[in-house]
Amino acid sequence: MNDPIVQLRGLTRSFEQGGVRIDVLRGVNLDIMPGEIVALLGPSGSGKSTLLQAVGLLEGGFGGEILISGNSAEKSDANARTTLRRDHLGFVYQFHHLLPDFDARENVILPQLVAGKPRAQAEVRAEELLTALGLGHRLDHRPSQLSGGEQQRVAVARGLANRPDLVLADEPTGNLDEATSDKVLEQFLSLVRGEGSAALIATHNERLAARMDRVVRLHEGVLG
């Protein structure tokens, strides 16, 4: 049997605000298996983004244990955590955060170049992903020339460009109207499944969460 891509054990995160301790995550345990798409459901302020930041190794201050593809984040220095992010994780955010001076193709090529891929290989990969997302005719368009849904599709392609073991998505369609959201999510899930990646997708939308393999709920810092 395959080992989990992600293992969280007793994950905690607290903040001090006005002299008061706020416990955002309170002993979260979670396993995500290879190829599994998990919806992280919870209302705004429930700690979903904080949990994704923990799994994404984007900031410190967390207690407990985080293992990514068998590698312990706690036992890794800053350089090793950067390598873990680069080699094993992909990210898709609510806002696309595309580079405005680069076209769609280049926005998907760049993270591959950072990972050391040859440019010719990166170009082929970018065109394959964008074409699969229905943007084969928009490769040379900059973000300002794309609709909101098209921009988010480019962001999805960028998140999958380096063939991550796990894609982390924070309300990836939350900035789109319902019809566009449904279409982008359908393409996103289809592409993730086709790539064989796992995914942890934060949302507050029950209807969208129901389309994923499993739903976990975060309430007052506890996962149920």
C-alpha positions as CSV (number, residue, x, y, z in Angstrom):
1,M,0.0,0.0,0.0
2,N,1.2,3.5,-0.8
3,D,2.3,5.8,2.0
4,P,0.4,9.1,2.4
5,I,1.7,12.1,0.5
6,V,0.9,14.3,3.5
7,Q,0.9,13.3,7.2
8,L,-0.1,15.9,9.8
9,R,0.2,14.9,13.4
10,G,-0.9,17.1,16.3
11,L,-0.6,20.3,14.2
12,T,-1.0,23.5,16.2
13,R,-0.8,27.2,15.4
14,S,-1.4,30.1,17.9
15,F,-1.1,33.9,17.7
16,E,-0.9,36.6,20.3
17,Q,-3.3,39.5,19.7
18,G,-3.7,42.3,22.2
19,G,-2.2,40.1,24.9
20,V,-4.7,37.3,24.2
21,R,-3.6,33.9,22.8
22,I,-5.7,32.7,19.9
23,D,-5.5,29.1,19.0
24,V,-6.1,28.8,15.2
25,L,-5.2,25.1,14.8
26,R,-5.6,22.8,17.8
27,G,-4.1,19.4,17.2
28,V,-4.9,18.7,13.5
29,N,-4.3,15.1,12.3
30,L,-4.7,14.4,8.5
31,D,-3.4,11.9,5.9
32,I,-3.7,12.5,2.2
33,M,-3.1,9.5,-0.1
34,P,-1.5,9.7,-3.5
35,G,-4.0,10.8,-6.1
36,E,-6.7,11.7,-3.5
37,I,-8.6,15.0,-3.9
38,V,-9.6,16.2,-0.5
39,A,-12.0,19.2,0.2
40,L,-11.1,21.3,3.2
41,L,-14.4,22.7,4.2
42,G,-15.1,25.5,6.7
43,P,-16.4,29.0,7.1
44,S,-14.3,32.1,6.7
45,G,-11.9,32.5,9.7
46,S,-12.0,28.8,10.5
47,G,-8.2,28.4,9.8
48,K,-8.3,26.8,6.3
49,S,-5.7,29.2,4.9
50,T,-3.5,28.7,8.0
51,L,-3.7,25.0,7.5
52,L,-2.7,25.3,3.8
53,Q,0.2,27.5,4.8
54,A,1.4,24.9,7.1
55,V,1.2,22.0,4.6
56,G,2.8,24.3,2.0
57,L,5.7,25.0,4.3
58,L,5.2,28.7,3.7
59,E,5.8,30.0,7.2
60,G,7.0,28.8,10.6
61,G,5.5,28.9,14.1
62,F,3.6,25.6,13.9
63,G,3.7,22.9,16.4
64,G,3.3,19.2,15.7
65,E,4.6,17.1,12.8
66,I,4.4,17.7,9.0
67,L,5.6,15.1,6.6
68,I,5.6,15.7,2.9
69,S,6.3,12.6,0.7
70,G,8.0,11.1,3.7
71,N,10.2,14.1,4.4
72,S,9.9,15.8,7.9
73,A,9.5,19.5,7.6
74,E,10.6,19.9,11.3
75,K,13.9,18.2,10.6
76,S,14.6,20.2,7.4
77,D,16.4,23.5,7.3
78,A,15.2,26.5,5.2
79,N,16.9,25.2,2.0
80,A,15.5,21.7,2.4
81,R,12.0,23.1,2.9
82,T,12.4,25.2,-0.3
83,T,13.4,22.1,-2.2
84,L,10.4,20.2,-0.8
85,R,8.1,22.9,-2.0
86,R,9.7,23.1,-5.4
87,D,9.8,19.3,-6.0
88,H,6.6,18.1,-4.3
89,L,4.0,20.9,-4.1
90,G,2.0,23.1,-6.4
91,F,-0.1,26.1,-5.4
92,V,-3.3,27.6,-6.8
93,Y,-4.7,30.7,-5.0
94,Q,-8.1,32.5,-5.1
95,F,-6.4,35.4,-6.9
96,H,-4.3,34.2,-9.9
97,H,-1.2,36.3,-9.1
98,L,0.0,35.9,-12.7
99,L,3.0,38.0,-13.8
100,P,1.5,40.8,-15.8
101,D,4.4,41.3,-18.2
102,F,4.4,37.7,-19.4
103,D,1.9,35.9,-21.6
104,A,0.0,32.7,-20.5
105,R,2.6,30.4,-21.9
106,E,5.5,32.2,-20.2
107,N,3.7,32.2,-16.8
108,V,3.6,28.4,-16.9
109,I,7.1,28.1,-18.3
110,L,8.8,30.2,-15.6
111,P,8.3,27.9,-12.6
112,Q,9.7,25.0,-14.6
113,L,12.8,27.0,-15.4
114,V,13.2,27.7,-11.7
115,A,13.1,24.0,-11.1
116,G,15.8,23.4,-13.6
117,K,13.8,22.1,-16.6
118,P,15.2,22.8,-20.1
119,R,13.3,25.6,-21.8
120,A,12.2,23.5,-24.8
121,Q,10.7,20.9,-22.4
122,A,9.1,23.6,-20.3
123,E,7.4,25.1,-23.4
124,V,6.0,21.8,-24.5
125,R,4.6,21.2,-21.0
126,A,3.1,24.6,-20.7
127,E,1.3,24.3,-24.1
128,E,0.0,20.8,-23.2
129,L,-1.5,22.0,-19.9
130,L,-3.0,25.2,-21.3
131,T,-4.4,23.4,-24.3
132,A,-6.0,20.8,-21.9
133,L,-7.6,23.8,-20.0
134,G,-9.1,25.2,-23.3
135,L,-6.5,27.9,-23.7
136,G,-4.6,26.6,-26.7
137,H,-5.7,29.7,-28.7
138,R,-4.7,32.1,-25.9
139,L,-1.0,31.1,-25.3
140,D,0.4,34.5,-26.4
141,H,-2.1,36.6,-24.4
142,R,-1.0,38.5,-21.3
143,P,-3.2,38.4,-18.2
144,S,-4.8,41.8,-18.9
145,Q,-6.1,40.3,-22.2
146,L,-7.7,37.3,-20.5
147,S,-11.0,37.0,-18.7
148,G,-11.1,36.1,-15.0
149,G,-11.8,32.5,-15.7
150,E,-9.0,32.3,-18.3
151,Q,-6.5,33.9,-15.8
152,Q,-7.5,31.3,-13.2
153,R,-7.0,28.5,-15.7
154,V,-3.4,29.8,-16.4
155,A,-2.9,29.7,-12.6
156,V,-4.1,26.1,-12.5
157,A,-1.6,25.2,-15.3
158,R,1.2,27.0,-13.4
159,G,0.4,25.0,-10.2
160,L,0.6,21.7,-12.1
161,A,3.6,22.6,-14.3
162,N,6.2,20.8,-12.2
163,R,4.1,17.6,-11.8
164,P,3.6,18.1,-8.0
165,D,2.8,15.2,-5.7
166,L,0.3,17.5,-4.0
167,V,-1.6,20.6,-5.2
168,L,-2.7,23.0,-2.5
169,A,-5.6,25.3,-3.6
170,D,-7.1,28.1,-1.5
171,E,-10.6,28.9,-2.7
172,P,-9.4,28.5,-6.3
173,T,-12.7,29.5,-7.9
174,G,-13.9,31.9,-5.1
175,N,-13.3,35.0,-7.2
176,L,-15.4,33.8,-10.1
177,D,-19.2,33.8,-10.9
178,E,-21.0,30.5,-10.3
179,A,-21.1,29.3,-14.0
180,T,-17.4,30.1,-14.6
181,S,-16.5,28.6,-11.2
182,D,-18.2,25.3,-12.1
183,K,-16.4,25.1,-15.4
184,V,-13.0,26.0,-14.0
185,L,-13.3,23.6,-11.1
186,E,-14.4,20.8,-13.5
187,Q,-11.3,21.3,-15.6
188,F,-9.1,21.6,-12.6
189,L,-10.3,18.4,-11.0
190,S,-10.1,16.6,-14.4
191,L,-6.6,17.7,-14.9
192,V,-5.4,16.9,-11.4
193,R,-6.9,13.4,-11.7
194,G,-5.3,13.0,-15.2
195,E,-1.9,14.0,-13.8
196,G,-2.2,11.6,-10.9
197,S,-1.6,14.4,-8.3
198,A,-3.2,14.6,-4.9
199,A,-4.9,17.8,-3.9
200,L,-6.1,19.6,-0.8
201,I,-8.7,22.2,-1.8
202,A,-10.0,24.8,0.7
203,T,-13.5,26.0,0.1
204,H,-16.6,27.1,2.0
205,N,-18.9,25.8,-0.8
206,E,-20.6,22.5,0.1
207,R,-21.7,22.0,-3.5
208,L,-18.2,22.2,-4.9
209,A,-16.8,20.1,-2.0
210,A,-19.2,17.3,-2.8
211,R,-17.4,16.8,-6.2
212,M,-14.2,15.8,-4.5
213,D,-13.1,12.4,-3.2
214,R,-13.4,13.2,0.5
215,V,-14.5,16.1,2.6
216,V,-12.8,17.1,5.9
217,R,-14.2,19.9,8.0
218,L,-12.3,22.5,10.0
219,H,-14.2,24.1,12.9
220,E,-12.6,26.2,15.6
221,G,-9.2,24.8,14.8
222,V,-10.2,21.1,15.0
223,L,-10.5,18.8,12.0
224,G,-13.4,16.5,11.8
